[in-house]
């Protein structure tokens, strides 16, 4: 069985449980349900709110370099801190946070395989206590633009790059504008970017929320023409599910030319003059 290209991108729940109090390690929970953290989290974990802390409040964009420095510093994270991210919904927004940390050059960051669901299913300890934080001074790198695609990048890539739409088939077809359990809002039209292949993000995970093996993942993506020798751009509705697929292709399968289009369908589906298919 093939190994992951970067096995150090993941850490298992057992290791986390045995290292909750280790200096130089910071556990961070990022959930779709921003109230979940307050209902109980792994001891010592910091909670990040994706709505208010991982995106800018006025301009639609990821947080700025200065904002990520402030967030990490106030979370007790220094440049040498080992950051372990986890969350609900199979690590959706934990993967988005991972992608943003890589965007700003943090070296030591991992996803906890299985996320919040596996931690709870195994009966691991939880608490509602806020962790003790010693603020740090953090210096971020300039953005690594090689892992991000903007709207004009995607438009220029039509017909030459492989576009992976990781949403549900109903979203891909235009029947739905958002996942069934989320509000129908955010774009003017339904459909997908022309030429995109639909490989739902959930195909990459097992029932216990852990990632499938490298062999299984290679079969899933390679079987649909998404291979490491091509330029690949992943997108979803707002960028978090495509961050999950970006993680799979970049870290687990070792693709070198994989970008996340975080503007995704809420931008493309409302853009004047942008082509769509249904």
C-alpha positions in Angstrom: 0.0 0.0 0.0 1.4 3.4 -1.0 2.2 5.9 1.8 1.0 9.5 1.8 3.3 11.9 0.1 3.6 13.9 3.3 2.6 11.7 6.2 3.7 14.5 8.6 0.7 16.6 7.5 -1.5 14.3 9.7 -1.5 13.3 13.3 -3.8 10.7 14.9 -6.0 11.2 17.9 -4.0 8.9 20.1 -0.9 11.0 19.7 -2.9 14.2 20.5 -4.4 12.6 23.6 -0.9 11.7 24.9 0.6 15.1 24.2 -2.1 17.6 25.3 0.3 19.3 27.8 3.5 19.2 25.7 5.2 22.6 25.4 5.5 24.0 21.9 2.3 22.3 20.7 -0.9 24.2 20.2 -4.2 22.5 19.5 -6.8 24.6 17.6 -10.4 23.8 16.9 -12.2 25.3 13.9 -15.8 24.3 13.4 -18.6 25.0 10.9 -20.8 25.3 13.9 -19.1 28.1 15.7 -20.9 27.2 19.0 -19.5 23.7 19.1 -16.2 24.7 20.7 -18.0 26.2 23.7 -20.0 23.0 24.2 -16.8 21.1 24.8 -13.4 20.8 23.2 -10.1 18.9 23.7 -8.3 20.2 26.8 -5.9 23.1 26.0 -7.4 23.7 22.5 -7.9 27.2 21.3 -11.1 27.9 19.4 -11.1 30.0 16.1 -14.3 31.4 14.7 -14.0 31.1 10.9 -16.6 33.8 10.3 -14.9 36.5 12.4 -11.2 35.4 12.7 -10.3 33.7 9.4 -11.7 36.2 6.9 -11.7 40.0 6.6 -14.7 41.8 7.9 -15.3 44.3 5.1 -13.5 43.2 2.0 -14.1 39.6 1.1 -10.7 38.0 1.4 -8.7 35.8 3.7 -7.2 37.5 6.7 -4.3 39.9 6.0 -0.7 39.2 7.0 -1.1 41.5 10.0 -4.3 39.8 11.0 -2.9 36.3 10.9 0.1 37.5 12.9 -2.3 38.9 15.5 -4.5 35.8 15.6 -1.5 33.4 16.0 0.2 35.5 18.5 -2.9 35.9 20.7 -3.4 32.1 20.4 0.0 31.5 22.0 1.5 30.4 18.7 5.0 31.4 17.8 6.9 30.7 14.5 8.3 27.5 15.9 5.0 26.2 17.5 3.6 22.9 16.3 0.0 23.7 15.4 -2.5 20.9 15.3 -5.9 21.7 13.7 -9.2 19.8 14.0 -12.9 20.5 13.7 -16.3 19.2 12.8 -17.7 18.2 9.4 -14.6 16.1 8.6 -12.2 19.0 9.2 -13.8 21.4 6.7 -12.7 24.6 8.3 -9.7 23.1 10.0 -8.5 22.4 6.4 -9.3 26.0 5.5 -7.2 27.2 8.4 -4.4 24.8 7.4 -4.4 26.2 3.9 -4.3 29.8 5.3 -1.4 28.9 7.6 0.5 27.5 4.6 -0.4 30.6 2.6 1.4 32.7 5.2 4.3 30.3 5.6 3.8 28.5 8.9 6.0 25.4 8.7 4.8 23.1 11.5 1.1 22.5 11.0 -1.0 19.3 10.9 -4.6 18.1 10.8 -5.8 15.7 13.4 -7.0 12.8 11.3 -10.7 12.2 12.0 -11.3 15.6 13.6 -13.8 16.4 16.3 -16.1 13.5 15.3 -13.4 10.9 15.9 -12.2 12.5 19.1 -15.7 12.4 20.6 -16.5 8.9 19.2 -13.4 7.5 21.0 -14.5 9.1 24.3 -11.5 11.4 24.5 -11.5 14.1 27.2 -13.3 17.4 26.6 -13.7 20.5 28.7 -15.5 23.8 28.6 -12.6 25.6 30.3 -10.7 28.2 28.3 -7.0 27.3 27.9 -4.3 29.3 29.6 -2.5 31.4 26.9 0.8 33.1 26.9 0.7 35.5 24.0 3.5 35.3 21.5 5.0 37.6 18.9 4.5 36.1 15.4 6.1 37.1 12.1 4.3 35.7 9.0 5.8 35.3 5.6 4.4 37.1 2.6 1.6 35.1 0.9 2.5 32.0 -1.1 0.4 32.8 -4.1 1.3 29.5 -5.7 -1.3 27.7 -3.7 -4.2 30.2 -4.4 -6.2 30.9 -7.5 -8.1 34.1 -7.9 -11.0 34.7 -10.3 -8.9 35.9 -13.1 -6.5 33.0 -12.7 -9.4 30.6 -13.1 -10.7 32.4 -16.1 -7.3 32.3 -17.7 -7.0 28.6 -16.9 -10.3 27.6 -18.7 -9.5 24.9 -21.2 -5.9 24.3 -20.0 -6.1 23.4 -16.3 -8.2 20.7 -14.5 -10.9 22.3 -12.5 -12.3 20.1 -9.6 -15.7 21.1 -8.3 -15.9 19.4 -4.9 -19.5 20.2 -4.2 -22.5 17.9 -4.2 -23.9 16.7 -7.5 -27.0 18.8 -7.0 -24.9 21.9 -6.5 -22.8 21.0 -9.5 -25.8 20.6 -11.7 -27.3 23.9 -10.6 -30.3 22.4 -8.8 -29.0 23.7 -5.4 -27.0 26.9 -4.7 -25.7 25.5 -1.4 -25.5 22.3 0.6 -29.0 21.1 1.6 -28.4 21.9 5.3 -27.2 25.4 4.6 -29.1 28.5 3.4 -29.8 28.8 -0.3 -27.8 32.0 -0.7 -24.5 33.4 -1.9 -24.7 33.2 -5.7 -27.0 34.5 -8.4 -26.9 31.4 -10.6 -26.5 27.7 -10.2 -24.2 25.4 -12.2 -20.5 24.9 -12.4 -17.4 26.4 -14.1 -17.1 25.1 -17.7 -15.1 21.9 -18.0 -15.0 21.2 -14.3 -15.1 17.6 -13.1 -17.3 16.9 -10.1 -15.5 14.9 -7.4 -17.2 15.5 -4.0 -14.9 16.3 -1.1 -16.5 13.5 1.0 -15.2 10.8 -1.4 -11.8 11.3 0.3 -12.9 10.3 3.8 -13.9 7.1 5.6 -17.0 6.7 7.8 -15.0 7.6 10.9 -13.9 10.9 9.3 -10.3 9.8 8.7 -8.8 10.1 5.2 -8.8 7.2 2.8 -5.6 5.5 1.9 -3.2 6.9 -0.7 -4.1 4.0 -3.1 -7.8 4.7 -2.7 -7.3 8.5 -3.2 -5.2 7.9 -6.3 -7.9 5.7 -7.7 -10.7 8.3 -7.0 -8.9 11.3 -8.5 -6.7 9.6 -11.1 -9.7 7.7 -12.4 -11.3 11.0 -13.3 -8.3 12.5 -15.0 -7.1 14.5 -12.0 -3.4 13.6 -11.9 -0.2 15.0 -10.5 1.2 16.0 -13.9 -1.5 18.5 -14.5 -2.3 22.0 -13.2 -5.3 21.6 -10.9 -7.6 24.1 -9.3 -10.2 23.1 -6.7 -13.3 25.0 -5.8 -16.6 24.7 -3.9 -19.0 27.4 -2.7 -16.9 29.5 -0.3 -13.5 27.8 -0.2 -13.5 25.5 2.8 -14.5 22.2 1.2 -12.0 22.9 -1.6 -9.3 23.5 1.0 -10.1 20.0 2.2 -9.5 18.6 -1.3 -6.5 20.9 -1.8 -5.1 19.2 1.4 -5.7 15.7 0.0 -4.1 16.5 -3.4 -1.2 18.6 -2.1 -0.3 16.9 1.2 -1.5 13.3 0.9 -0.9 12.7 -2.8 1.9 15.1 -3.4 0.5 17.2 -6.3 2.9 20.2 -6.9 0.5 22.2 -9.1 -2.7 22.4 -7.0 -4.4 25.7 -6.2 -7.4 26.5 -4.1 -9.9 28.9 -5.6 -11.4 30.2 -2.4 -13.7 32.7 -4.1 -15.4 29.6 -5.4 -19.0 29.5 -6.6 -20.3 32.5 -4.6 -17.9 34.6 -6.6 -18.1 32.9 -9.9 -21.8 32.3 -9.9 -22.5 36.0 -9.3 -19.8 37.4 -11.6 -20.9 39.5 -14.6 -19.9 37.9 -17.8 -18.4 34.7 -16.3 -19.4 31.6 -18.2 -21.2 28.7 -16.5 -22.4 25.2 -17.4 -25.3 23.2 -16.1 
